[in-house]
């Protein structure tokens, strides 16, 4: 396997992926992971400061929960953006 899409019988490419789409997806996923960790750590810290929570254990638990929620949410956002990008091409 060379990684290229299979050609049809008429010689036209089979799937026709956009050039650089895998690299763009990889960059978007890395950015989503960084954003999820940033959002997951900053938002609970601000909220626990506003609510007056002084316990480090509770703050850490809130951050962990926020990161666990933010990661799939950011992956979903990237997925939707790439599906919209793919459907615009047709």
N, C-alpha and C positions, 0 to 999 in steps of 0.2 A: 504494500500500500504506500503510495507516495503522498497521501494527504490531499490529493486533488479530487474534485468531484468527478464521478464517473460520467463519461460522455454518452450521449444518446446515439441511436443509430444514424441520425442525420448529421452527426458531428458537432452539434451544439452542446455546450456544457450542461450537465444534469441539474445541479442545484443552484449554481450561480451565486455564491456568497460574495458579499462585498469585500474588496481588498482591505486588509487591516481590521476586519471586524473582530477577530479573536483577540488581537492586541488591545483594541478599544474596550472589549468586554473585560479583559483582565485588568486593565487600568481602572475601569469603572468599579469592579469588584473590590480592588484594593482601596480605592477612595471610599467606597461604601463601608468597608471594615473600619477604616480610620475614623470616618464620621460617626459610626455607631459607637465606637469606644469613646470618642469625644463627647457625644451627646449623652451617652450612658453614664459618664462620670461627672459631667458638669451640671446637668439638670438636677439630679438628686442632691448634689452638694448645695446648690442654691436653695432648693426647696427645704432641705433639712436645716439650713441656716435660717431661713425665714420662719420655719416652724419652731425653732429653738431646740432642736434635737442635738444633745451634746455627746451622746454615746457613740464611740468610734465603731463599735460592733454593728449598731443599727445603721450608721452611715454606710459602712462597707456592704451590709446586706442590701440596702437600697440601691447602691451602685451596681452590685452584681445582678439584681433583678432588672434594673434598667438596661444593662448591657445585653442580658438574655432576651429582653423584649425588642431592643433596638436592632440587633443583628438580623433577625429574620425580616423585620420591617424594611431595613435598608436593602436587603437582597431582593425583596418584593419590588421595591421602587426601581432598582436596576433592571429587573426582569421586565417590568411593564414598559420601561423606556426602550429596551431593546426590541420587545415585541411590537411596539408602536413604530419603531424605526424600520423594522422588517416589513410591516404591513404597508407602510407608505411607499415602498418601492414597487409594489404590484400595481 
